[in-house]
Amino acid sequence: MELVVNTANDIEAIDMAAEPAIILANLISQLKAGLILFLCELWDRDAQAMNLHETWQLHHGTAYWPAFYIARRDRSDRSGSPAELAETIANTELVPVFLRTAQTITQQLGTLHMAALQPRKGGRAQGTAAAAQFGAGFDEGQRVQGERSREMTELAVRHVKHTFFGTLYSFLDTLHVLAFSTLPPSEAAMQALSTALPYSVSSALSVQATGKRRQSFSLPAKKQQQQQQLGWAALAASSNALPGEASRALARHNTRSFYILATLCNLTAFRMFVIPDLLHAQAIRHTFKLDVGGSLPQLEKLFRRLDELVFGYYVRDRASQLSQIVRRGVLLGGVSWATHGMPRDSQPYVAEALLFLVFTHAELMDMIGEVGGAEHHSVRMQPLARRVFEKLTACLAQDLLENVRRVDVFSEGGMLQCVLEAMVVRRTLAEYLTPSALESFRLLHAY
């Protein structure tokens, strides 16, 4: 495109007549719009195949990201805990690959859109006056070509906006597919039914309306699922041939929990690093002057839906196990609350529940708090760990409240035993107390 524009500028510098100058301007305008539409189509195709770039290799922060990437927090003088916290977020190599692709394509689109003929030194007044002497056929033909050029330019700008948000939706689809890629076919089908959104996002690629719409957060086809499962099985089999710690680390990272946790980390990195950077890109804000405000609420809704879906899938099993521990201890532990004496110590189910949380924390940090290879190091402050434990603490407090309410009669010693156990749990998990957990403990003490 740069070669074509430079050649057109060289030709116009000859001070040609107005008729070929108008033809040349329309040609350049239509060529720009056509190239922008074609590049948008390639951009969308690449976004839909982004899952092929996933290696599941964890890193922390953005130090390994492309050299031209400058995090927005580094562009100001502000520093402190948010920036330090951001450098601990684990993410796989898929996130910077998507960002690098989007940055490169938006920069190329901006360059194409800005390419134009240089104004003639004598201005266009002479050409306009000379154009009045052209035949009626030439005037009508160039008027039609000019209208078509303007329509194509407007269409290209609209497609840049649609494709820009379409690639963000496609990346969220990719994260969803990768998170549940290890589910059995039957469970994956149930997951697809339970996560169908009430609306879909059009691909916005073809110039003409095709009527085809892409369902957001759709799981891959059965054949593709089988191929992925065969790939994971081959990876697990190859891990048996690796010696020592390498084999154990590979086996540890080849589990369903790891894919769920890695996807949650990628979602956090995507929201914190990628979306602000792309929304403030020069081409998006200034070159095309896209109004992204109207599309952000829908993008935020999709993001929250996917984040809650993946997070809820990981927490649900662990919360269910906690609920069983509490239920066995309070209702099925053989304790007679109506004749219980003065408490001496908490019951074993309290220690069992807390020990389960310790194992959950160890599993979580073992998967996302440590990276291997040449950059082997550990990061113990993971935002995802706090989020998981705040949710599990709230679930544990709610389970205590519900099971205690199912007891009909308490003696004085039995009530003091319940209060003691609630205080042990509350003080042990004080760092992860949320308003929901505090309200459950308040209702438990008031009961």
Solvent accessible surface area in square Angstrom, and as a share of the most:
residue,aa,sasa,rsa
1,M,47,0.21
2,E,129,0.58
3,L,140,0.70
4,V,58,0.33
5,V,10,0.06
6,N,72,0.37
7,T,63,0.37
8,A,3,0.02
9,N,29,0.15
10,D,97,0.50
11,I,71,0.36
12,E,7,0.03
13,A,84,0.65
14,I,127,0.65
15,D,98,0.51
16,M,34,0.15
17,A,67,0.52
18,A,6,0.05
19,E,66,0.29
20,P,55,0.35
21,A,2,0.02
22,I,57,0.29
23,I,81,0.41
24,L,26,0.13
25,A,40,0.31
26,N,20,0.10
27,L,104,0.52
28,I,5,0.03
29,S,27,0.17
30,Q,42,0.18
31,L,58,0.29
32,K,28,0.12
33,A,2,0.02
34,G,29,0.28
35,L,61,0.30
36,I,3,0.02
37,L,19,0.09
38,F,114,0.47
39,L,39,0.19
40,C,2,0.01
41,E,55,0.25
42,L,71,0.35
43,W,4,0.01
44,D,1,0.01
45,R,144,0.52
46,D,53,0.27
47,A,2,0.01
48,Q,89,0.39
49,A,39,0.30
50,M,2,0.01
51,N,25,0.13
52,L,140,0.70
53,H,85,0.38
54,E,22,0.10
55,T,82,0.48
56,W,26,0.09
57,Q,72,0.32
58,L,4,0.02
59,H,19,0.08
60,H,17,0.08
61,G,0,0.00
62,T,17,0.10
63,A,100,0.78
64,Y,67,0.25
65,W,14,0.05
66,P,22,0.14
67,A,109,0.84
68,F,111,0.46
69,Y,19,0.07
70,I,95,0.48
71,A,4,0.03
72,R,90,0.33
73,R,50,0.18
74,D,92,0.48
75,R,121,0.44
76,S,48,0.31
77,D,149,0.77
78,R,195,0.71
79,S,104,0.67
80,G,28,0.27
81,S,83,0.53
82,P,98,0.62
83,A,24,0.19
84,E,114,0.51
85,L,63,0.31
86,A,3,0.02
87,E,70,0.31
88,T,17,0.10
89,I,5,0.02
90,A,0,0.00
91,N,0,0.00
92,T,0,0.00
93,E,53,0.24
94,L,0,0.00
95,V,0,0.00
96,P,8,0.05
97,V,28,0.16
98,F,3,0.01
99,L,1,0.00
100,R,109,0.40
101,T,33,0.19
102,A,1,0.00
103,Q,32,0.14
104,T,63,0.37
105,I,24,0.12
106,T,3,0.02
107,Q,123,0.55
108,Q,93,0.41
109,L,0,0.00
110,G,6,0.06
111,T,82,0.48
112,L,22,0.11
113,H,43,0.19
114,M,132,0.59
115,A,18,0.14
116,A,53,0.41
117,L,32,0.16
118,Q,119,0.53
119,P,108,0.68
120,R,39,0.14
121,K,212,0.90
122,G,50,0.48
123,G,30,0.29
124,R,96,0.35
125,A,77,0.60
126,Q,124,0.55
127,G,14,0.13
128,T,94,0.54
129,A,65,0.50
130,A,38,0.29
131,A,20,0.15
132,A,84,0.65
133,Q,158,0.70
134,F,46,0.19
135,G,47,0.45
136,A,87,0.68
137,G,61,0.59
138,F,40,0.17
139,D,60,0.31
140,E,87,0.39
141,G,32,0.30
142,Q,32,0.14
143,R,133,0.48
144,V,59,0.34
145,Q,59,0.26
146,G,11,0.11
147,E,69,0.31
148,R,119,0.43
149,S,6,0.04
150,R,130,0.47
151,E,109,0.49
152,M,51,0.23
153,T,44,0.26
154,E,102,0.46
155,L,32,0.16
156,A,1,0.01
157,V,36,0.20
158,R,123,0.45
159,H,12,0.05
160,V,0,0.00
161,K,50,0.21
162,H,88,0.39
163,T,0,0.00
164,F,1,0.00
165,F,8,0.03
166,G,1,0.01
167,T,1,0.00
168,L,1,0.01
169,Y,12,0.05
170,S,5,0.03
171,F,0,0.00
172,L,0,0.00
173,D,16,0.08
174,T,9,0.05
175,L,1,0.00
176,H,0,0.00
177,V,15,0.09
178,L,8,0.04
179,A,0,0.00
180,F,4,0.02
181,S,5,0.03
182,T,32,0.19
183,L,2,0.01
184,P,57,0.36
185,P,65,0.41
186,S,82,0.53
187,E,61,0.27
188,A,2,0.02
189,A,55,0.42
190,M,127,0.57
191,Q,17,0.08
192,A,31,0.24
193,L,136,0.68
194,S,77,0.50
195,T,3,0.02
196,A,59,0.46
197,L,12,0.06
198,P,108,0.68
199,Y,61,0.23
200,S,22,0.14
201,V,15,0.09
202,S,44,0.28
203,S,33,0.21
204,A,20,0.16
205,L,32,0.16
206,S,58,0.37
207,V,84,0.49
208,Q,143,0.64
209,A,110,0.85
210,T,85,0.49
211,G,70,0.68
212,K,167,0.71
213,R,157,0.57
214,R,48,0.17
215,Q,76,0.34
216,S,1,0.01
217,F,7,0.03
218,S,53,0.34
219,L,29,0.14
220,P,21,0.13
221,A,68,0.53
222,K,133,0.56
223,K,145,0.61
224,Q,68,0.30
225,Q,22,0.10
226,Q,81,0.36
227,Q,103,0.46
228,Q,31,0.14
229,Q,50,0.22
230,L,126,0.63
231,G,38,0.36
232,W,51,0.18
233,A,60,0.46
234,A,63,0.49
235,L,65,0.32
236,A,39,0.30
237,A,64,0.50
238,S,56,0.36
239,S,3,0.02
240,N,124,0.64
241,A,89,0.69
242,L,75,0.37
243,P,106,0.67
244,G,43,0.42
245,E,102,0.46
246,A,55,0.43
247,S,21,0.14
248,R,145,0.53
249,A,28,0.21
250,L,47,0.23
251,A,50,0.39
252,R,55,0.20
253,H,42,0.19
254,N,27,0.14
255,T,52,0.30
256,R,90,0.33
257,S,21,0.14
258,F,0,0.00
259,Y,3,0.01
260,I,3,0.01
261,L,0,0.00
262,A,0,0.00
263,T,1,0.01
264,L,2,0.01
265,C,3,0.02
266,N,1,0.01
267,L,0,0.00
268,T,47,0.27
269,A,0,0.00
270,F,0,0.00
271,R,95,0.35
272,M,84,0.38
273,F,6,0.03
274,V,0,0.00
275,I,21,0.11
276,P,39,0.24
277,D,9,0.05
278,L,2,0.01
279,L,20,0.10
280,H,80,0.36
281,A,22,0.17
282,Q,125,0.55
283,A,8,0.06
284,I,1,0.01
285,R,120,0.44
286,H,103,0.46
287,T,24,0.14
288,F,13,0.05
289,K,157,0.66
290,L,21,0.11
291,D,107,0.56
292,V,22,0.13
293,G,42,0.40
294,G,68,0.65
295,S,24,0.15
296,L,60,0.30
297,P,88,0.55
298,Q,69,0.31
299,L,5,0.02
300,E,59,0.26
301,K,118,0.50
302,L,1,0.01
303,F,7,0.03
304,R,122,0.44
305,R,85,0.31
306,L,0,0.00
307,D,18,0.09
308,E,110,0.49
309,L,30,0.15
310,V,0,0.00
311,F,17,0.07
312,G,26,0.25
313,Y,17,0.07
314,Y,4,0.01
315,V,4,0.02
316,R,132,0.48
317,D,73,0.38
318,R,31,0.11
319,A,18,0.14
320,S,52,0.33
321,Q,83,0.37
322,L,0,0.00
323,S,39,0.25
324,Q,99,0.44
325,I,13,0.07
326,V,1,0.00
327,R,110,0.40
328,R,111,0.41
329,G,8,0.08
330,V,4,0.02
331,L,59,0.29
332,L,111,0.55
333,G,47,0.45
334,G,80,0.77
335,V,43,0.25
336,S,62,0.40
337,W,13,0.05
338,A,50,0.39
339,T,109,0.63
340,H,50,0.22
341,G,47,0.45
342,M,119,0.53
343,P,38,0.24
344,R,241,0.88
345,D,105,0.55
346,S,32,0.21
347,Q,24,0.11
348,P,112,0.70
349,Y,16,0.06
350,V,3,0.01
351,A,66,0.51
352,E,79,0.35
353,A,2,0.01
354,L,30,0.15
355,L,93,0.46
356,F,35,0.15
357,L,3,0.02
358,V,87,0.50
359,F,127,0.53
360,T,6,0.03
361,H,66,0.29
362,A,56,0.44
363,E,56,0.25
364,L,0,0.00
365,M,3,0.01
366,D,47,0.24
367,M,10,0.04
368,I,0,0.00
369,G,0,0.00
370,E,42,0.19
371,V,2,0.01
372,G,29,0.28
373,G,66,0.64
374,A,122,0.94
375,E,67,0.30
376,H,111,0.50
377,H,70,0.31
378,S,54,0.35
379,V,25,0.14
380,R,152,0.56
381,M,107,0.48
382,Q,8,0.03
383,P,38,0.24
384,L,15,0.07
385,A,9,0.07
386,R,99,0.36
387,R,80,0.29
388,V,0,0.00
389,F,9,0.04
390,E,50,0.22
391,K,95,0.40
392,L,1,0.00
393,T,0,0.00
394,A,17,0.13
395,C,29,0.18
396,L,1,0.01
397,A,1,0.01
398,Q,74,0.33
399,D,16,0.09
400,L,5,0.03
401,L,4,0.02
402,E,72,0.32
403,N,6,0.03
404,V,5,0.03
405,R,117,0.43
406,R,137,0.50
407,V,17,0.10
408,D,137,0.71
409,V,96,0.55
410,F,38,0.16
411,S,28,0.18
412,E,121,0.54
413,G,4,0.04
414,G,0,0.00
415,M,56,0.25
416,L,76,0.38
417,Q,3,0.01
418,C,7,0.04
419,V,41,0.24
420,L,56,0.28
421,E,3,0.01
422,A,1,0.01
423,M,72,0.32
424,V,48,0.27
425,V,3,0.02
426,R,85,0.31
427,R,178,0.65
428,T,79,0.46
429,L,11,0.05
430,A,59,0.46
431,E,114,0.51
432,Y,43,0.16
433,L,42,0.21
434,T,29,0.17
435,P,114,0.72
436,S,68,0.44
437,A,0,0.00
438,L,73,0.36
439,E,76,0.34
440,S,6,0.04
441,F,1,0.00
442,R,130,0.48
443,L,55,0.27
444,L,11,0.05
445,H,74,0.33
446,A,80,0.62
447,Y,107,0.41
